[in-house]
């Protein structure tokens, strides 16, 4: 089965070359480096960056994004979504 993480990676790959206010070159470089070298130190860096990104997006915006990609059929609604949303 395809996991939400895999789907989000595929979605990122599809949009990474589009203009973005939040995903600048340093973020793209970090993601690429993490994909190639995901050790414990990199996991910590990714975690810190994820927290910063989550603080930049309001909860309603993130919930709206997840709802949109579910509506498009990219994600399925699961019970765990109730906890994470």
C-alpha positions as MATLAB code, in Angstrom:
seq = 'XXXXXXXXXXXXXXXXXXXXXXXXXXXXXXXXXXXXXXXXXXXXXXXXXXXXXXXXXXXXXXXXXXXXXXXXXXXXXXXXXXXXX';
ca = [
       0.000    0.000    0.000;
       1.084    3.537   -0.734;
       1.696    5.601    2.373;
       0.802    9.244    2.878;
       4.545    9.995    3.069;
       5.138    8.460   -0.373;
       2.209   10.351   -1.852;
       3.485   13.641   -0.430;
       6.942   12.909   -1.884;
       5.403   12.263   -5.315;
       3.340   15.427   -5.024;
       6.468   17.404   -4.108;
       8.282   15.979   -7.147;
       5.458   17.205   -9.376;
       5.422   20.767   -8.030;
       9.029   21.405   -6.987;
       9.882   23.324  -10.167;
       6.923   25.687   -9.871;
       7.424   29.159   -8.392;
       6.946   29.243   -4.629;
       7.188   31.809   -1.861;
       8.096   29.221    0.798;
      10.059   26.551   -1.050;
      13.227   28.366   -2.043;
      16.468   26.902   -3.393;
      17.866   26.161    0.062;
      14.751   24.136    0.964;
      14.921   22.187   -2.295;
      18.634   21.525   -1.705;
      17.914   20.331    1.834;
      15.194   17.955    0.604;
      17.483   16.548   -2.077;
      20.324   16.083    0.399;
      17.990   14.337    2.860;
      16.780   11.980    0.155;
      20.367   10.990   -0.575;
      21.770   10.947    2.993;
      19.103   10.416    5.633;
      21.154    9.821    8.763;
      20.236   10.805   12.328;
      21.774   14.271   12.016;
      19.797   14.953    8.837;
      16.606   13.667   10.482;
      17.099   16.273   13.223;
      17.623   19.042   10.671;
      14.521   17.969    8.742;
      12.500   17.844   11.967;
      13.545   21.399   12.891;
      12.740   22.659    9.397;
       9.375   20.891    9.451;
       8.495   22.634   12.719;
       9.423   25.994   11.189;
       7.326   25.262    8.104;
       4.361   24.175   10.209;
       4.586   27.403   12.212;
       4.502   29.412    8.961;
       1.259   27.725    7.858;
      -1.899   28.071    9.856;
      -3.689   24.898   10.893;
      -6.777   25.761    8.762;
      -4.555   26.236    5.687;
      -2.887   22.852    6.179;
      -6.223   21.144    6.842;
      -7.631   22.781    3.699;
      -4.679   21.551    1.652;
      -5.089   17.987    2.917;
      -8.841   18.144    2.262;
      -8.186   19.323   -1.307;
      -5.754   16.527   -2.099;
      -8.154   14.005   -0.567;
     -10.951   15.396   -2.745;
      -8.691   14.980   -5.782;
      -8.188   11.345   -4.800;
      -4.516   11.629   -3.893;
      -5.049   10.783   -0.227;
      -7.659    8.693    1.483;
      -9.270    9.739    4.737;
      -8.138    7.624    7.678;
      -8.825    7.638   11.390;
      -5.277    8.840   12.040;
      -6.135   12.014   10.096;
      -8.489   12.981   12.907;
      -5.524   12.996   15.274;
      -3.004   14.739   12.996;
      -5.380   17.311   11.469;
];
